[in-house]
Amino acid sequence: MTLYDLSAPLPEGGTRSMADYRGKVLLIVNTASKCGFTPQYAELEALYRDYKDRGFEVLAFPCNQFGAQEPGDADEIANFCSLTYDVTFPVMAKIDVNGSNADPIFKHLKREKTGLIGSGIKWNFTKFLVDRSGKVVSRHAPTTKPEQLRAEIEALLD
């Protein structure tokens, strides 16, 4: 199974096939609106705006599993992202990233790139970088600022 065999849940219902992103460099992030790392939305948006015309996508997956820091519904999350950080990249439906109800996309990402202390996601704003062929090339901790990924993203885009 590849990433392209999976689908992302959309906030308005339904799903979007990950195959729609074939040929693009992806930065997939589990996000939250009330987290100390939430200002990373601004850096994620900056990367998206700088590289989207070169085949780069940021995909945000809101998650409420860490400190209940994403309590809102789909409309509240969308309004927060838009009004607070002017987010224009896709924000998917709220999901679980760990446990028996973990979204299949995050199950796949965690299988491909485990963290320092196992495969589980430890907190909000864990980042996975995926190359144009759908291979998960790196995993970054919440403390890694999106801006620090710029050189790695550029290398994958070239």
C-alpha positions in Angstrom: 0.0 0.0 0.0 1.2 3.5 -0.8 0.1 6.9 0.4 -1.8 7.3 -2.9 -4.1 4.4 -2.1 -5.5 6.4 0.9 -8.0 9.2 1.2 -8.1 12.2 3.5 -11.4 13.1 5.3 -12.7 16.5 4.4 -14.3 18.8 7.0 -17.5 19.2 5.0 -17.8 15.4 4.7 -16.5 13.1 2.1 -12.9 12.4 1.3 -10.1 13.5 -1.1 -8.0 10.9 -2.6 -4.3 11.3 -1.8 -3.7 10.2 -5.4 -4.8 13.8 -6.3 -1.4 14.9 -4.8 0.7 12.5 -6.9 3.7 14.3 -8.3 3.8 16.9 -5.5 6.0 17.4 -2.5 3.9 17.2 0.6 4.3 18.4 4.1 1.7 16.6 6.2 1.2 18.0 9.7 -1.1 17.2 12.7 -2.3 20.6 13.9 -4.2 22.2 16.8 -5.5 25.7 17.4 -4.8 26.1 21.1 -1.2 24.8 21.3 2.1 26.5 22.0 3.2 25.5 18.5 0.1 26.9 16.8 2.0 30.0 15.5 3.7 27.5 13.2 0.6 27.9 11.0 2.2 31.2 9.9 5.4 29.5 8.8 3.5 26.6 7.1 1.5 29.2 5.2 4.7 31.0 4.2 6.3 27.8 2.8 3.0 27.0 1.0 2.9 30.4 -0.7 6.6 30.3 -1.6 6.5 26.8 -3.2 2.9 26.0 -4.2 3.6 27.0 -7.8 6.5 24.5 -7.9 4.4 21.6 -6.9 4.4 21.8 -3.0 1.4 21.2 -0.8 0.9 21.5 3.0 -1.9 19.3 4.3 -3.0 20.0 7.9 -4.9 17.4 9.9 -6.4 18.9 13.1 -6.2 16.6 16.1 -7.5 16.9 19.6 -5.5 14.0 21.1 -2.9 16.1 22.8 -4.0 18.3 25.7 -7.4 18.7 24.1 -5.9 21.6 22.2 -8.2 21.3 19.2 -11.7 21.3 20.7 -13.5 23.1 17.9 -15.7 21.7 15.1 -14.8 22.0 11.4 -16.3 25.5 11.1 -14.5 26.8 14.2 -11.2 25.3 13.0 -11.6 26.8 9.5 -12.4 30.2 10.8 -9.5 30.2 13.2 -7.0 29.2 10.6 -8.3 31.7 8.1 -8.8 34.7 10.4 -5.8 34.2 12.6 -3.1 32.9 10.2 -4.7 33.6 6.7 -4.2 29.9 5.9 -4.9 29.0 2.3 -3.5 25.4 2.3 -5.9 22.5 2.8 -7.1 21.8 6.3 -8.7 18.4 6.5 -11.2 17.0 8.9 -10.3 16.5 12.6 -8.8 13.1 13.1 -6.9 10.9 15.6 -3.3 10.2 14.8 -2.7 7.6 17.5 -4.6 4.7 18.9 -7.1 2.3 17.4 -9.0 5.1 15.6 -5.9 6.6 14.1 -6.5 7.8 10.5 -5.0 5.5 7.9 -2.8 8.3 6.5 -1.1 8.7 9.8 -0.8 5.0 10.3 1.0 4.9 7.0 3.2 7.9 7.8 4.2 6.4 11.2 5.0 3.0 9.6 7.3 4.7 7.1 9.1 7.0 9.5 9.2 6.2 13.2 10.1 8.8 15.8 13.0 8.9 18.3 11.0 6.9 20.8 8.7 4.8 18.6 6.2 5.3 15.9 3.5 7.1 17.9 2.9 10.8 17.4 4.1 12.6 20.6 2.4 16.0 20.2 0.8 18.5 17.8 2.7 19.8 14.8 4.6 16.6 14.0 5.6 17.0 10.4 6.1 14.4 7.6 7.8 15.4 4.3 6.8 13.3 1.3 8.6 13.3 -2.1 6.9 13.5 -5.5 6.7 9.7 -5.7 4.8 9.4 -2.4 7.8 8.2 -0.3 7.9 9.5 3.2 11.5 11.0 3.3 11.6 12.6 6.8 9.7 13.1 10.0 10.2 16.2 12.2 9.4 16.9 15.8 6.9 19.6 16.8 9.9 21.7 18.0 11.3 21.8 14.4 10.0 25.0 12.9 8.6 24.7 9.4 11.1 27.4 8.2 13.9 24.9 9.1 12.6 22.6 6.4 13.1 25.1 3.6 16.4 23.6 2.3 15.0 20.0 2.4 11.8 21.1 0.6 13.8 23.0 -2.1 16.0 19.9 -2.7 12.8 17.8 -3.2 11.3 20.3 -5.6 14.4 20.6 -7.8 
